[in-house]
Amino acid sequence: MEDVILKVENLSKQYRLGKIGTGTLSHDLNRWWHLVRGKEDPYLKIGETNDRSLKGESEYVWVLKDINFEVKRGEVLGVIGKNGAGKSTLLKILSRVTSPTKGSIKTKGRIASLLEVGTGFHPEMTGRENIYLNGAILGMTKKEISSKIDEIIEFSGCERYIDTPVKRYSSGMTVRLAFAVAAHLEPEILVVDEVLAVGDAEFQKKAIGKMQDISKTEGRTVLFVSHNMAAVQSLCSKAIVINKGMISYKGEVEDAIQYYLKESTKHQLLNEIQDRKGTGLVTLKDVKVYGTSEGILPQTGKPFHMDFILDNTNSIKTNAITFDLRIDDHMGQRIAWLSDGVLKNKESTISSIIQFYIPKLNLNDGLYYVTTHIRVDNQVSDWIQNAFSFEVTRGDYYGSGKTTPTNQSKILLDFKVNYL
């Protein structure tokens, strides 16, 4: 227990939905009346799970429910989950930005937080003044801050603008300076939300390297929230997965990532699609899209499967069927075209499943849409525009420990470089 620097027990956070988020007079009176009689808050008995996809019945929602975990000194804990799962709320409670409805948090030492762009910065003050302000909030003396200020400014890369009001900084510059302050003023626990994604690739690499240094060499603890699984994998030693306000998994980072990717996998049933053309001799009934195995989300550089389940009630042989598919990005730009019609030695069997298999997926991370086209003896049998979509997560395609920026390319190619 001596090594445990952060312990969270039965932590819960409830919000009231609607325009008035702090409650109403009638609710406050009801709570007070229960309190003076020594009874439980009546509104803690109600409240629904944090599922943003459902409308629900109650005006109260549990954003977090019964969260339990502990972090040891020098450990880097990854916090992963879908948008709206409750990750940022958890970090805000840990940082004392907001208070929990129930539960307790026990910490040893100071907590420095990097939650949102500009959090804790006064826009009218210069970058230099904000360094001293943030340091004072963290409990540092002016002398301690002054001894670190040159190092902070150099790390941030904002030296030219350091005596300019922060309101004139770009979001990337603000994040650079905020992270530099949080990382260099020696808090025992550093809490970092997805905000690092605002920075450019150079700064992200620099920031991750700094977090590795402060955890491994300086023995300080880091809580890291990110949707970049490659960054979580390279930085974190443990991870928790939050789903609908509750911890659904905690353990080794690789296992947690695989669990998260598996839970995030979805495939679309096609029985409700009306906009399809063709004779209907052979139609697409269902599809399964997965990565290394069923239930695993596709990842760049890993094996990729698309299983197409056909309704082939007329027992038409495979060599009479041509199956084409087109892959488009979210902007509608065509990325790839695949067809079993260009392959040789097609089997003359009767098939109800056609599987397209890519040993090493060369699509960069993002959302993709697939249009399917089935022909029987060169006649259109079933054509569906944007039949389904799938998501690819970022991976290390080249085996170099680095990922390729999404904005640079959708397609990755194997290549060699010769230095002559």
Helices and strands as residue ranges (DSSP letters): E 4-16, H 25-36, G 42-44, E 48-49, E 60-72, E 76-80, H 87-94, E 102-107, E 111-114, H 127-137, H 142-156, G 159-161, G 166-168, H 171-184, E 189-192, G 194-198, H 201-216, E 221-225, H 229-235, E 238-243, E 246-252, H 253-264, E 276-277, E 283-290, E 304-311, G 318-320, E 321-329, E 334-339, G 340-342, E 353-358, E 366-376, E 379-392
